[in-house]
């Protein structure tokens, strides 16, 4: 897994990060409940994965009116650039 082009402390990129980030970018906004069946074995590991992606700067989250509601996430600008940089269409040009 290639390192991110910006400095991050407290989290390391994982091989599935680009795939998860791509899907989040395609969907626009998601909750961990939307993607856990695709990339993780349970909702609990998905929540951990989303927090790690947040810490890496790939995702951002929105304010919640009620803490019992699920968090919504979307791709950051730097996350979108990182995903596009690693896409097959970008690397073939």
N, CA, C and O of each residue as an XYZ file, in Angstrom:
372
protein
N       0.852     -1.183      0.000
C       0.000      0.000      0.000
C       0.885      1.228      0.000
O       1.731      1.389      0.880
N       0.700      2.079     -0.963
C       1.460      3.317     -1.068
C       1.023      4.286      0.028
O      -0.163      4.392      0.340
N       1.988      4.986      0.602
C       1.685      5.955      1.660
C       0.894      7.134      1.095
O       0.961      7.435     -0.097
N       0.160      7.777      1.961
C      -0.586      8.970      1.564
C       0.379     10.123      1.319
O       1.441     10.165      1.940
N       0.043     11.060      0.432
C       0.947     12.176      0.144
C       0.959     13.256      1.232
O       1.687     14.240      1.097
N       0.190     13.104      2.286
C       0.194     14.062      3.392
C       0.516     13.316      4.684
O       0.363     12.098      4.767
N       0.962     14.061      5.681
C       1.350     13.463      6.958
C       0.114     13.108      7.780
O      -0.833     13.886      7.888
N       0.158     11.907      8.355
C      -0.935     11.423      9.204
C      -0.312     10.759     10.415
O       0.658     10.012     10.290
N      -0.870     11.031     11.590
C      -0.404     10.327     12.778
C      -1.581      9.586     13.402
O      -2.707     10.084     13.425
N      -1.303      8.403     13.902
C      -2.326      7.637     14.595
C      -3.087      6.651     13.746
O      -3.945      5.939     14.270
N      -2.808      6.575     12.441
C      -3.491      5.617     11.570
C      -2.596      5.320     10.369
O      -1.815      6.165      9.930
N      -2.728      4.101      9.851
C      -1.975      3.706      8.662
C      -2.939      3.318      7.551
O      -3.998      2.749      7.819
N      -2.583      3.618      6.315
C      -3.437      3.184      5.199
C      -3.460      1.666      5.088
O      -2.455      0.998      5.332
N      -4.603      1.138      4.721
C      -4.794     -0.303      4.517
C      -5.112     -0.547      3.043
O      -5.552      0.375      2.356
N      -4.903     -1.757      2.544
C      -5.139     -2.040      1.120
C      -6.555     -1.715      0.633
O      -6.719     -1.320     -0.522
N      -7.573     -1.868      1.470
C      -8.949     -1.619      1.012
C      -9.343     -0.148      1.031
O     -10.427      0.195      0.558
N      -8.501      0.725      1.560
C      -8.865      2.135      1.730
C      -9.242      2.818      0.424
O     -10.202      3.587      0.378
N      -8.492      2.542     -0.638
C      -8.805      3.193     -1.917
C     -10.153      2.704     -2.444
O     -10.922      3.494     -2.991
N     -10.448      1.417     -2.286
C     -11.734      0.880     -2.745
C     -12.898      1.470     -1.952
O     -13.910      1.874     -2.525
N     -12.744      1.515     -0.630
C     -13.803      2.096      0.212
C     -14.001      3.563     -0.148
O     -15.134      4.023     -0.290
N     -12.911      4.292     -0.294
C     -12.997      5.719     -0.620
C     -13.645      5.929     -1.986
O     -14.425      6.865     -2.168
N     -13.327      5.065     -2.943
C     -13.944      5.158     -4.260
C     -15.458      4.986     -4.169
O     -16.213      5.758     -4.759
N     -15.893      3.978     -3.434
C     -17.333      3.721     -3.305
C     -18.018      4.883     -2.583
O     -19.106      5.299     -2.982
N     -17.396      5.409     -1.531
C     -17.973      6.565     -0.832
C     -18.099      7.739     -1.802
O     -19.123      8.422     -1.820
N     -17.068      7.975     -2.601
C     -17.122      9.061     -3.578
C     -18.220      8.862     -4.608
O     -18.893      9.822     -4.985
N     -18.412      7.630     -5.069
C     -19.465      7.348     -6.049
C     -20.858      7.512     -5.450
O     -21.777      7.977     -6.124
N     -21.012      7.129     -4.179
C     -22.323      7.202     -3.539
C     -22.630      8.604     -3.014
O     -23.799      8.947     -2.833
N     -21.625      9.402     -2.773
C     -21.842     10.765     -2.274
C     -21.744     10.846     -0.768
O     -20.754     11.352     -0.240
N     -22.739     10.366     -0.076
C     -22.722     10.297      1.390
C     -23.200      8.918      1.812
O     -24.123      8.359      1.219
N     -22.561      8.378      2.844
C     -22.885      7.027      3.304
C     -22.802      6.966      4.820
O     -22.249      7.851      5.473
N     -23.366      5.901      5.355
C     -23.167      5.556      6.756
C     -22.407      4.231      6.779
O     -22.363      3.538      5.762
N     -21.817      3.867      7.895
C     -21.181      2.541      7.965
C     -22.160      1.404      7.671
O     -21.762      0.343      7.191
N     -23.440      1.634      7.961
C     -24.453      0.603      7.690
C     -24.588      0.319      6.195
O     -24.964     -0.787      5.808
N     -24.284      1.309      5.351
C     -24.378      1.119      3.908
C     -23.279      0.225      3.351
O     -23.511     -0.539      2.414
N     -22.087      0.318      3.923
C     -20.933     -0.347      3.319
C     -20.376     -1.542      4.076
O     -19.528     -2.260      3.546
N     -20.832     -1.772      5.305
C     -20.195     -2.859      6.048
C     -20.296     -4.211      5.358
O     -19.340     -4.982      5.436
N     -21.406     -4.550      4.678
C     -21.434     -5.873      4.041
C     -20.421     -6.019      2.894
O     -20.010     -7.133      2.568
N     -20.023     -4.898      2.289
C     -19.095     -4.962      1.162
C     -17.635     -5.119      1.583
O     -16.864     -5.813      0.921
N     -17.262     -4.475      2.685
C     -15.841     -4.378      3.019
C     -15.450     -4.933      4.388
O     -14.268     -5.188      4.622
N     -16.391     -5.125      5.284
C     -16.063     -5.560      6.642
C     -16.947     -6.730      7.060
O     -17.984     -6.986      6.447
N     -16.536     -7.428      8.095
C     -17.285     -8.577      8.580
C     -18.433     -8.230      9.495
O     -19.335     -9.045      9.686
N     -18.421     -7.029     10.072
C     -19.507     -6.623     10.964
C     -19.612     -5.105     10.978
O     -18.710     -4.402     10.523
N     -20.708     -4.620     11.498
C     -20.902     -3.174     11.605
C     -19.885     -2.562     12.560
O     -19.482     -1.412     12.386
N     -19.473     -3.319     13.558
C     -18.509     -2.800     14.539
C     -17.151     -2.548     13.902
O     -16.526     -1.522     14.172
N     -16.683     -3.462     13.063
C     -15.411     -3.230     12.383
C     -15.548     -2.135     11.334
O     -14.587     -1.414     11.068
N     -16.735     -2.000     10.732
C     -16.965     -0.919      9.773
C     -16.870      0.441     10.466
O     -16.263      1.368      9.929
N     -17.459      0.564     11.642
C     -17.358      1.837     12.377
C     -15.910      2.169     12.686
O     -15.490      3.318     12.547
N     -15.139      1.165     13.106
C     -13.716      1.369     13.359
C     -13.001      1.794     12.073
O     -12.171      2.702     12.095
N     -13.323      1.136     10.953
C     -12.719      1.481      9.664
C     -13.047      2.896      9.229
O     -12.178      3.602      8.717
N     -14.285      3.321      9.423
C     -14.667      4.681      9.059
C     -13.943      5.706      9.927
O     -13.525      6.753      9.433
N     -13.792      5.411     11.220
C     -13.040      6.335     12.095
C     -11.587      6.424     11.662
O     -10.986      7.496     11.721
N     -11.012      5.294     11.221
C      -9.637      5.303     10.741
C      -9.510      6.106      9.458
O      -8.544      6.853      9.298
N     -10.460      5.972      8.538
C     -10.451      6.755      7.302
C     -10.636      8.246      7.585
O     -10.087      9.096      6.885
N     -11.406      8.543      8.607
C     -11.571      9.931      9.045
C     -10.243     10.475      9.553
O      -9.856     11.597      9.223
N      -9.554      9.684     10.348
C      -8.259     10.087     10.896
C      -7.207     10.238      9.801
O      -6.314     11.079      9.908
N      -7.310      9.429      8.753
C      -6.383      9.527      7.622
C      -6.649     10.754      6.751
O      -5.811     11.117      5.926
N      -7.797     11.391      6.925
C      -8.132     12.566      6.120
C      -8.809     12.233      4.805
O      -8.959     13.106      3.949
N      -9.221     10.985      4.629
C      -9.896     10.588      3.398
C     -11.387     10.882      3.442
O     -11.990     11.177      2.409
N     -11.987     10.808      4.621
C     -13.418     11.057      4.786
C     -13.652     12.206      5.746
O     -12.796     12.548      6.562
N     -14.820     12.785      5.629
C     -15.276     13.784      6.605
C     -16.654     13.361      7.075
O     -17.337     12.576      6.418
N     -17.052     13.888      8.216
C     -18.361     13.545      8.763
C     -19.164     14.815      8.986
O     -18.612     15.915      9.003
N     -20.445     14.660      9.154
C     -21.352     15.777      9.340
C     -21.858     15.809     10.780
O     -21.891     14.783     11.459
N     -22.243     16.979     11.229
C     -22.809     17.123     12.573
C     -24.094     16.308     12.672
O     -24.882     16.241     11.729
N     -24.284     15.696     13.826
C     -25.508     14.933     14.077
C     -26.350     15.678     15.099
O     -25.826     16.169     16.099
N     -27.629     15.764     14.857
C     -28.539     16.399     15.798
C     -28.758     15.562     17.044
O     -29.024     16.088     18.125
N     -28.643     14.265     16.879
C     -28.875     13.336     17.978
C     -27.770     12.279     17.951
O     -27.570     11.635     16.921
N     -27.051     12.085     19.055
C     -25.961     11.109     19.053
C     -26.397      9.668     18.768
O     -25.562      8.828     18.432
N     -27.683      9.377     18.898
C     -28.148      8.024     18.620
C     -28.339      7.780     17.120
O     -28.509      6.632     16.708
N     -28.314      8.826     16.301
C     -28.441      8.666     14.854
C     -27.089      8.285     14.255
O     -26.051      8.671     14.793
N     -27.083      7.542     13.162
C     -25.797      7.157     12.563
C     -25.059      8.366     11.984
O     -25.676      9.340     11.554
N     -23.746      8.284     11.981
C     -22.922      9.345     11.385
C     -22.927      9.174      9.863
O     -22.908      8.054      9.353
N     -22.953     10.296      9.152
C     -22.875     10.301      7.692
C     -21.481     10.753      7.296
O     -20.916     11.659      7.910
N     -20.931     10.126      6.277
C     -19.567     10.416      5.828
C     -19.568     10.715      4.332
O     -20.406     10.216      3.581
N     -18.611     11.539      3.918
C     -18.366     11.771      2.496
C     -16.865     11.904      2.280
O     -16.099     12.014      3.237
N     -16.460     11.892      1.035
C     -15.061     11.971      0.671
C     -14.564     13.413      0.787
O     -15.277     14.345      0.415
N     -13.360     13.599      1.295
C     -12.761     14.937      1.339
C     -12.174     15.252     -0.037
O     -12.059     14.369     -0.886
N     -11.803     16.516     -0.250
C     -11.179     16.891     -1.523
C      -9.851     16.170     -1.709
O      -9.551     15.681     -2.798
N      -9.052     16.105     -0.639
C      -7.766     15.411     -0.770
C      -7.979     13.908     -0.926
O      -7.185     13.236     -1.585
N      -9.041     13.375     -0.328
C      -9.373     11.970     -0.521
C      -9.781     11.683     -1.956
O      -9.400     10.655     -2.518
N     -10.552     12.583     -2.552
C     -10.959     12.416     -3.950
C      -9.748     12.465     -4.873
O      -9.657     11.683     -5.819
N      -8.824     13.373     -4.606
C      -7.611     13.460     -5.422
C      -6.773     12.193     -5.276
O      -6.207     11.712     -6.258
N      -6.687     11.652     -4.069
C      -5.921     10.428     -3.822
C      -6.552      9.239     -4.540
O      -5.839      8.415     -5.112
N      -7.873      9.140     -4.517
C      -8.569      8.060     -5.210
C      -8.355      8.188     -6.727
O      -8.059      7.200     -7.399
N      -8.503      9.398     -7.259
C      -8.338      9.606     -8.694
C      -6.904      9.317     -9.127
O      -6.686      8.793    -10.220
N      -5.936      9.643     -8.300
C      -4.526      9.395     -8.614
C      -4.242      7.906     -8.755
O      -3.394      7.514     -9.556
N      -4.928      7.084     -8.000
C      -4.694      5.642     -8.045
C      -5.619      4.888     -8.967
O      -5.545      3.661     -9.036
N      -6.491      5.579     -9.680
C      -7.435      4.884    -10.559
C      -6.728      4.412    -11.829
O      -5.767      5.044    -12.266
N      -7.185      3.322    -12.422
C      -6.565      2.816    -13.661
C      -6.598      3.845    -14.783
O      -5.648      3.921    -15.562
N      -7.654      4.634    -14.888
C      -7.745      5.632    -15.964
C      -6.659      6.691    -15.800
O      -6.107      7.172    -16.790
N      -6.353      7.054    -14.567
C      -5.335      8.079    -14.327
C      -3.938      7.532    -14.603
O      -3.102      8.241    -15.163
N      -3.673      6.298    -14.224
C      -2.333      5.740    -14.369
C      -2.000      5.358    -15.808
O      -0.826      5.202    -16.143
N      -3.017      5.203    -16.672
C      -2.746      4.821    -18.062
C      -2.499      6.026    -18.962
O      -2.099      5.860    -20.115
N      -2.728      7.231    -18.459
C      -2.521      8.421    -19.304
C      -1.167      8.993    -19.134
O      -0.834      9.993    -19.771
